[in-house]
């Protein structure tokens, strides 16, 4: 399975401290095999899933079972609200 990351996720990952980065990368590798603390999102974010790594979240989408796209990542307290804003901006364009 192929995993792609948005520019935001790539920049976020680069900015993480080394130990946190190591945990996040291990969790993303587990995602390829359907492992990890994953959950389908509901409401306005239906169609997306989240991967939880401690207090961090990565919102992702899965395409035809062949590709996972990491859409947005941040701390739990802001990730969903901020990602909703990003989605609404995409629709306006």
C-alpha positions in Angstrom: 0.0 0.0 0.0 1.3 3.4 -0.9 1.2 6.3 1.6 1.2 9.9 0.5 1.4 12.9 2.7 0.1 16.4 2.1 2.5 19.3 2.3 1.1 20.3 5.7 1.8 16.8 7.1 5.3 16.7 5.7 6.2 20.1 7.2 4.6 19.1 10.6 6.6 15.8 10.7 9.9 17.6 9.9 9.2 20.0 12.8 8.7 17.3 15.4 11.3 16.4 18.0 13.3 13.3 17.1 11.6 10.9 19.6 8.1 12.0 18.7 9.0 11.8 15.0 10.2 8.2 15.5 6.8 7.2 17.2 4.8 8.9 14.5 6.7 7.2 11.7 6.3 3.8 13.4 2.5 4.5 13.7 2.3 5.4 10.0 4.1 2.2 9.0 1.6 0.3 11.1 -1.2 2.1 9.3 -0.1 0.3 6.1 -1.1 -3.0 7.7 -4.3 -1.6 9.2 -2.7 -1.5 12.7 -2.8 1.3 15.2 -5.3 3.4 17.0 -7.4 4.2 14.0 -11.0 5.4 13.9 -13.5 6.4 11.2 -14.6 10.0 11.7 -18.2 11.1 11.6 -20.3 14.2 10.9 -18.6 16.8 8.7 -15.5 14.6 8.5 -17.2 11.5 7.4 -15.1 9.7 4.8 -11.9 10.4 6.7 -10.2 8.4 9.5 -7.8 9.4 12.2 -4.6 7.8 13.5 -3.9 8.6 17.2 -0.4 8.8 18.5 -0.6 9.9 22.1 -1.9 13.5 22.0 -1.3 13.8 18.3 -3.7 13.0 15.4 -3.3 12.4 11.7 -6.4 12.7 9.6 -6.2 10.5 6.5 -8.3 9.1 3.7 -8.0 5.7 2.0 -8.4 5.3 -1.7 -9.5 2.0 -3.3 -7.6 0.1 -0.6 -4.4 0.9 -2.5 -3.4 4.3 -1.2 -3.6 6.2 2.0 -3.3 10.0 1.9 -2.3 11.7 5.1 -4.4 14.9 4.9 -3.7 16.9 8.1 -1.8 16.4 11.3 -1.6 18.4 14.6 -2.3 18.1 18.3 -5.7 16.6 19.4 -7.0 19.9 20.6 -6.9 21.7 17.3 -6.6 19.1 14.5 -10.3 18.6 13.7 -11.4 22.2 13.8 -8.4 23.3 11.7 -8.9 20.5 9.2 -12.5 21.5 8.8 -11.4 25.0 8.0 -9.0 23.7 5.4 -11.7 21.6 3.8 -14.1 24.5 3.6 -11.4 26.6 1.9 -10.8 23.9 -0.6 -14.5 23.9 -1.5 -14.6 27.7 -2.0 -11.8 27.6 -4.6 
